[in-house]
């Protein structure tokens, strides 16, 4: 059974995370998210990710990932991780 992965933060470092996720046979990148919808859409198109969002809560509710990669600037990590943990 594959781990369902989502990613929030579609800037430069996100590409490296996507590349590493794609190397894992037991993982599937289900969705990406960025406050700037165009950034999320571009990353999704570049890597054929099936879904993209501009709202983290909406993505978490819809996708219910097993793993969340947080690839935003460091000062946002705690807030985003807390939100994700609160949603299970």
Secondary structure as GFF3:
##gff-version 3
##sequence-region A 1 88
A	DSSP	beta_strand	3	8	.	.	.	ID=ss1
A	DSSP	alpha_helix	12	22	.	.	.	ID=ss2
A	DSSP	beta_strand	27	33	.	.	.	ID=ss3
A	DSSP	alpha_helix	37	47	.	.	.	ID=ss4
A	DSSP	beta_strand	51	53	.	.	.	ID=ss5
A	DSSP	alpha_helix	56	63	.	.	.	ID=ss6
A	DSSP	beta_strand	67	70	.	.	.	ID=ss7
A	DSSP	three_ten_helix	74	76	.	.	.	ID=ss8
A	DSSP	alpha_helix	77	86	.	.	.	ID=ss9
###
